[in-house]
């Protein structure tokens, strides 16, 4: 791409940010910068000058955001004492011979256990209704409701 405001090749800068994962910091803003960088060269005159100025401001602001995020991440890491640092979860799981469980899978398990515990006496009713529905479901997926479908006890 063209040189903009003393910044050589915006495309290379955006590609470098993508490689670092910085495009995920503020995805919508990053896409705006990317789109402006692609469209600006097709304009001339005052329109191009205004687009270049806006693009330069957006890039400078985004660069500052990246620096702040990196500084916050570095500060958070240095605030923790080495003894309290969490080991790499993948390495520790491999060392123990167990598969790595992501935080998301642990959250799903936790929510499932809470839902089961919170259901209490109603859990058996819901389970019975589900079993009844499965038992009375025809081969085409339609539910057949006959007297055998209900427990009158």
DSSP file (Angstrom, degrees, kcal/mol; ACC not computed):
  #  RESIDUE AA STRUCTURE BP1 BP2  ACC     N-H-->O    O-->H-N    N-H-->O    O-->H-N    TCO  KAPPA ALPHA  PHI   PSI    X-CA   Y-CA   Z-CA
    1    1 A X              0   0    0      0, 0.0     8,-0.4     0, 0.0     3,-0.1   0.000 360.0 360.0 360.0 172.5    0.0    0.0    0.0
    2    2 A X        -     0   0    0      1,-0.1     8,-0.7     6,-0.1     2,-0.3  -0.214 360.0 -95.4 -73.2 165.1    1.0    3.6   -0.2
    3    3 A X        -     0   0    0      5,-0.1     2,-0.5     6,-0.1     5,-0.2  -0.642  42.5-162.5 -79.1 140.1    2.9    5.5    2.4
    4    4 A X  B >   -A    7   0A   0      3,-2.2     3,-2.4    -2,-0.3    -1,-0.0  -0.968  60.0 -27.7-132.7 117.5    0.6    7.3    4.8
    5    5 A X  T 3  S-     0   0    0     -2,-0.5    -1,-0.1     1,-0.3     3,-0.1   0.841 125.3 -47.3  52.9  39.4    1.6   10.2    7.0
    6    6 A X  T 3  S+     0   0    0      1,-0.2     2,-0.7     0, 0.0    -1,-0.3   0.521 113.3 121.0  80.9   4.1    5.2    8.9    7.3
    7    7 A X  B <   -A    4   0A   0     -3,-2.4    -3,-2.2    -5,-0.0     3,-0.3  -0.890  57.6-140.5-104.6 111.8    4.1    5.4    8.0
    8    8 A X        -     0   0    0     -2,-0.7     5,-0.2    -5,-0.2    -5,-0.1  -0.450  67.8  -9.7 -72.8 143.0    5.4    3.0    5.4
    9    9 A X     >  -     0   0    0     -8,-0.4     4,-1.4    -2,-0.1     3,-0.4   0.870  57.5-163.4  37.4  88.0    3.2    0.2    4.1
   10   10 A X  H  > S+     0   0    0     -8,-0.7     4,-2.8    -3,-0.3     5,-0.2   0.852  87.9  63.5 -62.7 -36.1    0.1    0.1    6.3
   11   11 A X  H  > S+     0   0    0      1,-0.2     4,-2.4     2,-0.2    -1,-0.2   0.888 101.6  49.9 -57.8 -40.3   -0.7   -3.4    5.0
   12   12 A X  H  > S+     0   0    0     -3,-0.4     4,-2.3     2,-0.2    -1,-0.2   0.889 110.6  50.1 -66.0 -38.6    2.5   -4.7    6.5
   13   13 A X  H  X S+     0   0    0     -4,-1.4     4,-2.3     2,-0.2    -2,-0.2   0.928 112.1  47.0 -65.0 -44.8    1.6   -3.1    9.9
   14   14 A X  H  X S+     0   0    0     -4,-2.8     4,-2.3     1,-0.2    -2,-0.2   0.894 111.8  50.9 -64.8 -39.2   -1.9   -4.6    9.8
   15   15 A X  H  X S+     0   0    0     -4,-2.4     4,-2.3    -5,-0.2    -1,-0.2   0.891 109.4  51.0 -63.8 -39.1   -0.5   -8.0    8.9
   16   16 A X  H  X S+     0   0    0     -4,-2.3     4,-1.7     2,-0.2    -2,-0.2   0.903 109.7  50.0 -65.1 -40.6    2.0   -7.8   11.8
   17   17 A X  H  X>S+     0   0    0     -4,-2.3     5,-2.3     1,-0.2     4,-0.8   0.892 109.7  51.3 -64.4 -38.6   -0.9   -7.0   14.1
   18   18 A X  H ><5S+     0   0    0     -4,-2.3     3,-0.9     1,-0.2    -2,-0.2   0.924 107.7  52.4 -62.3 -42.9   -2.8  -10.0   12.8
   19   19 A X  H 3<5S+     0   0    0     -4,-2.3    -1,-0.2     1,-0.3    -2,-0.2   0.848 111.0  47.3 -62.5 -33.8    0.2  -12.2   13.4
   20   20 A X  H 3<5S-     0   0    0     -4,-1.7    -1,-0.3    -5,-0.1    -2,-0.2   0.609 115.4-116.5 -80.5 -12.0    0.4  -11.0   17.0
   21   21 A X  T X<5S+     0   0    0     -3,-0.9     3,-1.6    -4,-0.8    -3,-0.2   0.563  77.0 131.2  85.4   9.1   -3.4  -11.5   17.5
   22   22 A X  G >>< +     0   0    0     -5,-2.3     3,-1.4     1,-0.3     4,-0.6   0.670  56.6  74.9 -70.3 -16.0   -3.9   -7.7   18.0
   23   23 A X  G 34 S+     0   0    0     -6,-0.7    -1,-0.3     1,-0.3     7,-0.2   0.695  91.3  57.6 -67.9 -16.6   -6.7   -7.8   15.5
   24   24 A X  G <4 S+     0   0    0     -3,-1.6     3,-0.4     1,-0.2    -1,-0.3   0.482  84.1  81.7 -91.4  -3.4   -8.8   -9.4   18.3
   25   25 A X  T <4 S-     0   0    0     -3,-1.4     2,-0.2     1,-0.3    -1,-0.2   0.963 121.9  -4.3 -64.2 -52.0   -8.3   -6.6   20.7
   26   26 A X  S  X S-     0   0    0     -4,-0.6     4,-2.5     1,-0.1    -1,-0.3  -0.724  76.5-175.2-139.2  84.5  -11.1   -4.5   19.1
   27   27 A X  H  > S+     0   0    0     -3,-0.4     4,-2.5     1,-0.2     5,-0.2   0.855  80.7  49.3 -56.0 -42.6  -12.2   -6.5   16.1
   28   28 A X  H  > S+     0   0    0      1,-0.2     4,-2.0     2,-0.2    -1,-0.2   0.922 113.2  46.5 -65.7 -42.8  -14.7   -3.9   14.7
   29   29 A X  H  > S+     0   0    0      1,-0.2     4,-2.3     2,-0.2    -1,-0.2   0.900 111.8  51.9 -65.8 -39.5  -12.2   -1.1   14.9
   30   30 A X  H  X S+     0   0    0     -4,-2.5     4,-2.6    -7,-0.2    -2,-0.2   0.918 109.2  49.7 -62.9 -42.5   -9.5   -3.3   13.3
   31   31 A X  H  X S+     0   0    0     -4,-2.5     4,-2.8    -5,-0.2    -1,-0.2   0.873 108.7  53.3 -65.0 -35.7  -11.9   -4.1   10.4
   32   32 A X  H  X S+     0   0    0     -4,-2.0     4,-2.7     2,-0.2     5,-0.2   0.936 110.5  46.5 -62.1 -46.1  -12.6   -0.4   10.0
   33   33 A X  H  X S+     0   0    0     -4,-2.3     4,-2.6     2,-0.2    -2,-0.2   0.926 113.4  49.4 -61.0 -45.4   -8.9    0.4    9.7
   34   34 A X  H  X S+     0   0    0     -4,-2.6     4,-1.7     2,-0.2    -2,-0.2   0.921 112.5  46.8 -61.3 -45.7   -8.4   -2.5    7.3
   35   35 A X  H  X S+     0   0    0     -4,-2.8     4,-2.1     2,-0.2    -2,-0.2   0.918 113.1  48.6 -64.7 -43.6  -11.3   -1.4    5.1
   36   36 A X  H  X S+     0   0    0     -4,-2.7     4,-2.7     1,-0.2    -1,-0.2   0.903 109.4  53.2 -62.3 -40.8  -10.2    2.3    5.1
   37   37 A X  H  X S+     0   0    0     -4,-2.6     4,-0.5     1,-0.2    -1,-0.2   0.848 112.3  45.1 -64.1 -33.3   -6.6    1.2    4.2
   38   38 A X  H  < S+     0   0    0     -4,-1.7    -1,-0.2    -5,-0.2    -2,-0.2   0.834 119.7  39.6 -78.0 -32.7   -7.9   -0.8    1.3
   39   39 A X  H >< S+     0   0    0     -4,-2.1     3,-1.6    -5,-0.1     4,-0.2   0.784  97.0  75.5 -90.0 -28.1  -10.3    1.9    0.0
   40   40 A X  H >< S+     0   0    0     -4,-2.7     3,-2.1     1,-0.3    -1,-0.1   0.855  86.5  62.2 -56.0 -41.0   -8.2    5.1    0.5
   41   41 A X  T 3< S+     0   0    0     -4,-0.5    -1,-0.3     1,-0.3    -2,-0.1   0.722  93.6  64.9 -61.9 -17.8   -5.9    4.5   -2.5
   42   42 A X  T <  S+     0   0    0     -3,-1.6    -1,-0.3    -4,-0.1     2,-0.3   0.526  93.8  76.1 -82.5  -2.9   -8.8    4.7   -4.9
   43   43 A X    <   -     0   0    0     -3,-2.1     2,-0.3    -4,-0.2     0, 0.0  -0.719  61.9-162.9-106.9 158.4   -9.5    8.4   -3.9
   44   44 A X    >>  +     0   0    0     -2,-0.3     4,-0.9     4,-0.0     3,-0.8  -0.848  48.3   5.2-130.3 166.5   -7.6   11.5   -5.0
   45   45 A X  H 3> S-     0   0    0     -2,-0.3     4,-2.1     1,-0.2     5,-0.1  -0.250 121.8  -9.2  68.0-141.5   -7.3   15.1   -3.8
   46   46 A X  H 3> S+     0   0    0      1,-0.2     4,-2.7     2,-0.2    -1,-0.2   0.852 133.6  57.0 -64.8 -36.2   -9.0   16.3   -0.7
   47   47 A X  H <> S+     0   0    0     -3,-0.8     4,-2.4     1,-0.2    -1,-0.2   0.926 109.5  45.9 -60.7 -43.6  -11.0   13.1   -0.2
   48   48 A X  H  X S+     0   0    0     -4,-0.9     4,-2.8     2,-0.2    -2,-0.2   0.905 111.6  51.9 -65.6 -41.2   -7.8   11.1   -0.1
   49   49 A X  H  X S+     0   0    0     -4,-2.1     4,-2.3     2,-0.2    -2,-0.2   0.919 111.3  47.1 -62.0 -43.8   -6.1   13.6    2.2
   50   50 A X  H  X S+     0   0    0     -4,-2.7     4,-2.5     2,-0.2    -2,-0.2   0.908 113.5  48.0 -64.7 -42.2   -9.1   13.4    4.7
   51   51 A X  H  X S+     0   0    0     -4,-2.4     4,-2.9    -5,-0.2    -2,-0.2   0.908 111.3  50.8 -64.1 -41.5   -9.1    9.6    4.5
   52   52 A X  H  X S+     0   0    0     -4,-2.8     4,-2.5     2,-0.2    -2,-0.2   0.903 111.1  48.5 -62.5 -41.7   -5.4    9.5    5.1
   53   53 A X  H  X S+     0   0    0     -4,-2.3     4,-2.2     2,-0.2    -2,-0.2   0.928 113.8  46.1 -64.7 -44.2   -5.7   11.7    8.1
   54   54 A X  H  X S+     0   0    0     -4,-2.5     4,-2.7     1,-0.2    -2,-0.2   0.924 113.1  49.5 -64.5 -43.0   -8.5    9.7    9.5
   55   55 A X  H  X S+     0   0    0     -4,-2.9     4,-2.6     1,-0.2    -2,-0.2   0.895 109.4  52.0 -62.5 -40.9   -6.6    6.5    8.9
   56   56 A X  H  X S+     0   0    0     -4,-2.5     4,-2.4     2,-0.2    -1,-0.2   0.908 111.5  47.2 -62.5 -42.1   -3.5    7.8   10.5
   57   57 A X  H  X S+     0   0    0     -4,-2.2     4,-2.7     2,-0.2    -2,-0.2   0.927 112.7  48.8 -64.6 -44.4   -5.5    8.8   13.6
   58   58 A X  H  X S+     0   0    0     -4,-2.7     4,-2.6     1,-0.2    -2,-0.2   0.909 112.8  47.4 -62.4 -42.2   -7.2    5.4   13.8
   59   59 A X  H  X S+     0   0    0     -4,-2.6     4,-2.6     2,-0.2    -1,-0.2   0.911 112.6  49.0 -66.2 -42.0   -3.9    3.6   13.4
   60   60 A X  H  X S+     0   0    0     -4,-2.4     4,-2.1    -5,-0.2    -2,-0.2   0.922 113.3  47.1 -63.4 -43.5   -2.2    5.8   16.1
   61   61 A X  H  X S+     0   0    0     -4,-2.7     4,-2.2     2,-0.2    -2,-0.2   0.916 113.7  47.5 -63.2 -43.5   -5.1    5.2   18.5
   62   62 A X  H  X S+     0   0    0     -4,-2.6     4,-2.4     2,-0.2    -2,-0.2   0.890 109.9  52.9 -66.6 -38.9   -5.1    1.4   17.8
   63   63 A X  H  X S+     0   0    0     -4,-2.6     4,-2.3     1,-0.2    -1,-0.2   0.906 109.1  49.7 -61.9 -41.3   -1.4    1.3   18.3
   64   64 A X  H  X S+     0   0    0     -4,-2.1     4,-2.5     2,-0.2    -2,-0.2   0.894 109.2  52.3 -64.0 -39.6   -1.8    3.0   21.7
   65   65 A X  H  X S+     0   0    0     -4,-2.2     4,-2.5     2,-0.2    -2,-0.2   0.908 109.3  49.8 -61.5 -42.1   -4.5    0.5   22.7
   66   66 A X  H  X S+     0   0    0     -4,-2.4     4,-2.6     2,-0.2    -2,-0.2   0.926 111.0  49.0 -63.4 -44.1   -2.2   -2.4   21.8
   67   67 A X  H  X S+     0   0    0     -4,-2.3     4,-2.4     1,-0.2    -2,-0.2   0.904 111.9  48.8 -62.8 -41.4    0.6   -0.8   23.9
   68   68 A X  H  X S+     0   0    0     -4,-2.5     4,-2.6     2,-0.2    -1,-0.2   0.913 111.8  49.1 -64.2 -41.9   -1.7   -0.3   26.8
   69   69 A X  H  X S+     0   0    0     -4,-2.5     4,-2.2     2,-0.2    -2,-0.2   0.905 112.6  47.5 -64.8 -40.9   -3.0   -3.9   26.6
   70   70 A X  H  X S+     0   0    0     -4,-2.6     4,-2.5     2,-0.2    -1,-0.2   0.898 112.5  49.5 -66.2 -39.7    0.5   -5.2   26.4
   71   71 A X  H  X S+     0   0    0     -4,-2.4     4,-2.7     2,-0.2    -2,-0.2   0.905 111.5  48.6 -66.1 -40.9    1.6   -3.1   29.4
   72   72 A X  H  X S+     0   0    0     -4,-2.6     4,-2.3     2,-0.2    -2,-0.2   0.900 112.5  48.7 -65.3 -39.9   -1.4   -4.2   31.4
   73   73 A X  H  X S+     0   0    0     -4,-2.2     4,-2.0     2,-0.2    -2,-0.2   0.916 113.0  47.1 -65.5 -42.9   -0.7   -7.9   30.6
   74   74 A X  H  X S+     0   0    0     -4,-2.5     4,-2.4     2,-0.2    -2,-0.2   0.905 112.8  49.5 -64.8 -42.2    3.0   -7.4   31.5
   75   75 A X  H  X S+     0   0    0     -4,-2.7     4,-1.8     1,-0.2    -2,-0.2   0.895 109.9  51.0 -64.7 -39.9    2.1   -5.7   34.8
   76   76 A X  H  X S+     0   0    0     -4,-2.3     4,-0.9     1,-0.2    -1,-0.2   0.894 112.0  47.4 -65.1 -38.8   -0.4   -8.4   35.7
   77   77 A X  H  < S+     0   0    0     -4,-2.0     3,-0.3     1,-0.2    -2,-0.2   0.892 113.4  47.0 -68.6 -39.4    2.2  -11.1   35.1
   78   78 A X  H  < S+     0   0    0     -4,-2.4    -1,-0.2     1,-0.2    -2,-0.2   0.749 103.8  62.8 -77.4 -21.8    4.9   -9.3   37.1
   79   79 A X  H  < S+     0   0    0     -4,-1.8     2,-0.2    -5,-0.2    -1,-0.2   0.808  89.8  82.2 -70.3 -29.1    2.5   -8.6   40.0
   80   80 A X  S  < S-     0   0    0     -4,-0.9     2,-0.2    -3,-0.3     5,-0.1  -0.537  85.5-122.4 -77.8 140.9    2.1  -12.3   40.6
   81   81 A X    >>  -     0   0    0     -2,-0.2     3,-1.3     1,-0.1     4,-0.7  -0.546  23.5-116.6 -77.3 149.1    4.8  -14.0   42.6
   82   82 A X  G >4 S+     0   0    0      1,-0.3     3,-0.8     2,-0.2    -1,-0.1   0.838 114.9  57.4 -56.5 -33.6    6.5  -16.9   40.9
   83   83 A X  G 34 S+     0   0    0      1,-0.2    -1,-0.3     3,-0.0    -3,-0.0   0.782 109.1  46.2 -68.9 -24.9    5.1  -19.4   43.5
   84   84 A X  G <4 S+     0   0    0     -3,-1.3    -1,-0.2     2,-0.1    -2,-0.2   0.467  84.6 115.0 -96.7  -2.7    1.6  -18.3   42.7
   85   85 A X  S << S-     0   0    0     -3,-0.8     2,-0.3    -4,-0.7    -8,-0.0  -0.466  71.5-118.6 -69.4 136.8    1.9  -18.4   38.9
   86   86 A X        -     0   0    0     -2,-0.2     3,-0.1     1,-0.1    -1,-0.1  -0.578  29.1-122.1 -74.0 133.3   -0.3  -21.0   37.3
   87   87 A X        -     0   0    0     -2,-0.3     2,-0.3     1,-0.2    -1,-0.1  -0.308  44.4 -77.5 -68.8 161.5    1.8  -23.6   35.4
   88   88 A X     >  -     0   0    0      1,-0.2     4,-2.6     2,-0.1     5,-0.2  -0.467  43.8-145.7 -60.7 119.7    1.1  -24.1   31.8
   89   89 A X  H  > S+     0   0    0     -2,-0.3     4,-2.2     1,-0.2     5,-0.2   0.855  95.3  51.1 -62.6 -37.7   -2.1  -26.2   31.9
   90   90 A X  H  > S+     0   0    0      2,-0.2     4,-2.1     1,-0.2    -1,-0.2   0.931 112.6  45.9 -66.6 -44.1   -1.3  -28.2   28.8
   91   91 A X  H  > S+     0   0    0      1,-0.2     4,-2.3     2,-0.2    -2,-0.2   0.912 113.9  47.7 -65.2 -42.8    2.2  -29.1   30.1
   92   92 A X  H  X S+     0   0    0     -4,-2.6     4,-1.5     1,-0.2     6,-0.2   0.886 112.2  49.5 -68.5 -36.8    0.9  -30.1   33.6
   93   93 A X  H  X>S+     0   0    0     -4,-2.2     5,-1.8    -5,-0.2     4,-0.6   0.904 111.9  48.9 -66.4 -40.1   -1.9  -32.2   32.1
   94   94 A X  H ><5S+     0   0    0     -4,-2.1     3,-0.7     1,-0.2    -2,-0.2   0.885 108.6  53.6 -66.4 -37.7    0.5  -34.0   29.8
   95   95 A X  H 3<5S+     0   0    0     -4,-2.3    -1,-0.2     1,-0.2    -2,-0.2   0.845 110.5  46.9 -65.7 -32.6    2.9  -34.6   32.7
   96   96 A X  H 3<5S-     0   0    0     -4,-1.5    -1,-0.2     2,-0.2    -2,-0.2   0.545 112.7-120.2 -85.8  -6.9    0.1  -36.2   34.7
   97   97 A X  T <<5S+     0   0    0     -3,-0.7     2,-0.3    -4,-0.6    -3,-0.2   0.594  74.3 121.1  80.2   9.9   -1.0  -38.3   31.8
   98   98 A X      < -     0   0    0     -5,-1.8    -1,-0.3    -6,-0.2    -2,-0.2  -0.757  69.8-100.7-104.8 154.3   -4.5  -36.8   31.7
   99   99 A X        -     0   0    0     -2,-0.3     2,-0.3     1,-0.1    -1,-0.1  -0.388  43.3-100.7 -70.4 150.8   -6.0  -34.9   28.8
  100  100 A X        -     0   0    0     -2,-0.1     2,-0.5   -10,-0.0    -1,-0.1  -0.538  33.6-156.0 -72.0 131.6   -6.0  -31.1   28.9
  101  101 A X        -     0   0    0     -2,-0.3    -8,-0.0   -12,-0.1    -1,-0.0  -0.952  12.2-137.3-111.5 122.6   -9.4  -29.7   30.0
  102  102 A X     >  -     0   0    0     -2,-0.5     4,-1.9     1,-0.1     5,-0.2  -0.309  24.1-110.7 -73.0 159.7  -10.0  -26.2   28.9
  103  103 A X  H  > S+     0   0    0      1,-0.2     4,-2.1     2,-0.2     5,-0.1   0.839 118.8  58.0 -58.6 -32.1  -11.6  -23.6   31.2
  104  104 A X  H  > S+     0   0    0      2,-0.2     4,-2.4     1,-0.2    -1,-0.2   0.923 105.2  47.9 -65.9 -43.0  -14.7  -23.7   29.0
  105  105 A X  H  > S+     0   0    0      1,-0.2     4,-2.0     2,-0.2    -1,-0.2   0.868 111.4  51.3 -66.6 -33.9  -15.2  -27.5   29.5
  106  106 A X  H  X S+     0   0    0     -4,-1.9     4,-2.3     2,-0.2    -1,-0.2   0.888 109.6  50.4 -67.2 -37.7  -14.7  -27.1   33.3
  107  107 A X  H  X S+     0   0    0     -4,-2.1     4,-2.8     2,-0.2     5,-0.2   0.907 108.6  51.7 -65.1 -42.4  -17.3  -24.3   33.3
  108  108 A X  H  X S+     0   0    0     -4,-2.4     4,-2.3     1,-0.2    -2,-0.2   0.918 110.9  48.2 -60.8 -43.5  -19.8  -26.6   31.4
  109  109 A X  H  X S+     0   0    0     -4,-2.0     4,-2.3     2,-0.2    -1,-0.2   0.913 111.8  49.8 -62.7 -42.7  -19.2  -29.3   33.9
  110  110 A X  H  X S+     0   0    0     -4,-2.3     4,-2.1     1,-0.2    -2,-0.2   0.928 112.1  46.8 -62.9 -45.8  -19.7  -26.9   36.8
  111  111 A X  H  X S+     0   0    0     -4,-2.8     4,-2.4     1,-0.2    -1,-0.2   0.881 111.4  52.4 -65.4 -37.4  -23.0  -25.5   35.4
  112  112 A X  H  X S+     0   0    0     -4,-2.3     4,-2.2    -5,-0.2    -1,-0.2   0.918 110.1  47.7 -63.7 -42.9  -24.3  -29.0   34.7
  113  113 A X  H  X S+     0   0    0     -4,-2.3     4,-2.2     1,-0.2    -2,-0.2   0.877 112.8  49.0 -67.6 -36.0  -23.6  -30.1   38.2
  114  114 A X  H  X S+     0   0    0     -4,-2.1     4,-2.8     2,-0.2    -1,-0.2   0.883 110.0  51.4 -68.9 -37.6  -25.3  -27.0   39.6
  115  115 A X  H  X S+     0   0    0     -4,-2.4     4,-1.5     2,-0.2    -2,-0.2   0.911 111.8  46.8 -66.0 -40.8  -28.3  -27.5   37.3
  116  116 A X  H  X S+     0   0    0     -4,-2.2     4,-0.8     2,-0.2    -2,-0.2   0.918 116.1  44.6 -65.8 -43.5  -28.7  -31.1   38.5
  117  117 A X  H  < S+     0   0    0     -4,-2.2     3,-0.4     1,-0.2    -2,-0.2   0.877 113.5  50.4 -68.9 -37.5  -28.3  -30.1   42.2
  118  118 A X  H  < S+     0   0    0     -4,-2.8    -1,-0.2     1,-0.2    -2,-0.2   0.772  98.9  66.1 -73.0 -25.8  -30.7  -27.1   41.8
  119  119 A X  H >< S+     0   0    0     -4,-1.5     3,-1.9    -5,-0.2     4,-0.3   0.846  75.3 160.5 -66.5 -32.9  -33.4  -29.2   40.2
  120  120 A X  T ><  -     0   0    0     -4,-0.8     3,-1.5    -3,-0.4     4,-0.5  -0.179  67.5   0.0  52.4-128.8  -33.8  -31.1   43.4
  121  121 A X  T 3> S+     0   0    0      1,-0.3     4,-0.6     2,-0.2     3,-0.5   0.731 131.1  61.1 -67.6 -20.7  -37.2  -32.9   43.6
  122  122 A X  H <> S+     0   0    0     -3,-1.9     4,-2.4     1,-0.2    -1,-0.3   0.645  84.8  77.8 -80.4 -13.3  -38.3  -31.6   40.2
  123  123 A X  H <> S+     0   0    0     -3,-1.5     4,-2.5    -4,-0.3    -1,-0.2   0.891  92.5  50.8 -63.0 -38.4  -35.4  -33.4   38.5
  124  124 A X  H  > S+     0   0    0     -4,-0.5     4,-2.3    -3,-0.5    -1,-0.2   0.857 109.0  51.5 -69.1 -33.1  -37.1  -36.7   38.7
  125  125 A X  H  X S+     0   0    0     -4,-0.6     4,-2.5     2,-0.2    -2,-0.2   0.935 112.0  45.9 -66.0 -46.1  -40.3  -35.2   37.1
  126  126 A X  H  X S+     0   0    0     -4,-2.4     4,-2.2     1,-0.2    -2,-0.2   0.899 113.3  49.6 -63.8 -39.9  -38.3  -33.8   34.2
  127  127 A X  H  X S+     0   0    0     -4,-2.5     4,-2.4     2,-0.2    -1,-0.2   0.898 111.1  49.8 -65.6 -39.4  -36.5  -37.0   33.7
  128  128 A X  H  X S+     0   0    0     -4,-2.3     4,-2.6     2,-0.2    -2,-0.2   0.899 110.3  49.9 -64.9 -40.8  -39.7  -39.0   33.8
  129  129 A X  H  X S+     0   0    0     -4,-2.5     4,-2.4     2,-0.2    -2,-0.2   0.897 111.3  48.9 -64.9 -39.9  -41.3  -36.6   31.2
  130  130 A X  H  X S+     0   0    0     -4,-2.2     4,-2.4     2,-0.2    -2,-0.2   0.921 112.4  47.8 -65.2 -43.6  -38.3  -37.0   29.0
  131  131 A X  H  X S+     0   0    0     -4,-2.4     4,-2.5     1,-0.2    -2,-0.2   0.903 112.2  50.0 -63.6 -41.0  -38.4  -40.8   29.2
  132  132 A X  H  X S+     0   0    0     -4,-2.6     4,-1.9     2,-0.2    -1,-0.2   0.909 110.1  50.3 -63.2 -42.6  -42.1  -40.7   28.5
  133  133 A X  H  < S+     0   0    0     -4,-2.4     4,-0.2     1,-0.2    -2,-0.2   0.912 112.6  46.5 -63.0 -42.7  -41.6  -38.5   25.5
  134  134 A X  H >< S+     0   0    0     -4,-2.4     3,-0.9     1,-0.2    -1,-0.2   0.894 111.7  51.7 -66.6 -39.0  -38.8  -40.8   24.2
  135  135 A X  H 3< S+     0   0    0     -4,-2.5    -1,-0.2     1,-0.2    -2,-0.2   0.851 114.6  42.3 -66.6 -34.3  -40.9  -44.0   24.8
  136  136 A X  T 3< S+     0   0    0     -4,-1.9     8,-3.1    -5,-0.2     2,-0.5   0.262  86.2 113.7 -99.5  11.4  -43.9  -42.6   23.0
  137  137 A X  B <   -B  143   0B   0     -3,-0.9     6,-0.2    -4,-0.2     5,-0.1  -0.725  60.2-137.9 -87.2 128.5  -42.1  -41.1   20.0
  138  138 A X    >   -     0   0    0      4,-3.6     3,-1.4    -2,-0.5    -1,-0.1  -0.121  29.6 -95.5 -75.4 177.6  -42.9  -42.8   16.7
  139  139 A X  T 3  S+     0   0    0      1,-0.3    -1,-0.1     2,-0.1    -2,-0.0   0.755 124.9  54.3 -67.8 -24.0  -40.4  -43.6   14.1
  140  140 A X  T 3  S-     0   0    0      2,-0.1    -1,-0.3     1,-0.0     3,-0.1   0.410 121.7-104.6 -90.7   3.2  -41.1  -40.4   12.2
  141  141 A X  S <  S+     0   0    0     -3,-1.4     2,-0.2     1,-0.3    -2,-0.1   0.302  79.4 131.0  94.7  -9.2  -40.4  -38.3   15.3
  142  142 A X        -     0   0    0     -5,-0.1    -4,-3.6     1,-0.1     2,-0.5  -0.518  59.5-121.3 -78.2 146.2  -44.1  -37.6   16.0
  143  143 A X  B     -B  137   0B   0     -6,-0.2     2,-0.6    -2,-0.2    -6,-0.2  -0.751  20.3-153.5 -88.8 127.5  -45.3  -38.1   19.6
  144  144 A X        -     0   0    0     -8,-3.1     2,-0.8    -2,-0.5     0, 0.0  -0.898   6.0-159.5-101.6 123.6  -48.1  -40.6   19.9
  145  145 A X        +     0   0    0     -2,-0.6     2,-0.2     3,-0.0    -2,-0.0  -0.855  26.9 150.1-108.9 100.6  -50.2  -40.0   23.0
  146  146 A X    >   -     0   0    0     -2,-0.8     3,-2.1     1,-0.0     4,-0.3  -0.668  63.9 -90.0-115.9 176.4  -52.2  -43.0   24.0
  147  147 A X  G >  S+     0   0    0      1,-0.3     3,-1.2    -2,-0.2    -2,-0.0   0.790 124.3  63.6 -59.9 -27.0  -53.3  -44.1   27.5
  148  148 A X  G 3  S+     0   0    0      1,-0.2    -1,-0.3     3,-0.1    -3,-0.0   0.656  90.0  69.5 -71.2 -13.3  -50.1  -46.0   28.0
  149  149 A X  G <  S+     0   0    0     -3,-2.1     2,-0.4   -13,-0.1    -1,-0.2   0.655  92.2  68.2 -77.8 -15.7  -48.2  -42.7   27.8
  150  150 A X  S <  S-     0   0    0     -3,-1.2     2,-0.8    -4,-0.3    -5,-0.0  -0.845  71.0-143.5-112.6 142.9  -49.5  -41.5   31.1
  151  151 A X        -     0   0    0     -2,-0.4    -3,-0.1     1,-0.1    -2,-0.0  -0.894  16.7-175.9-102.1 107.2  -48.8  -42.9   34.6
  152  152 A X              0   0    0     -2,-0.8    -1,-0.1     1,-0.2    -2,-0.0   0.291 360.0 360.0 -89.5  11.5  -52.1  -42.6   36.5
  153  153 A X              0   0    0      0, 0.0    -1,-0.2     0, 0.0    -2,-0.0   0.489 360.0 360.0 -77.2 360.0  -50.7  -43.8   39.8
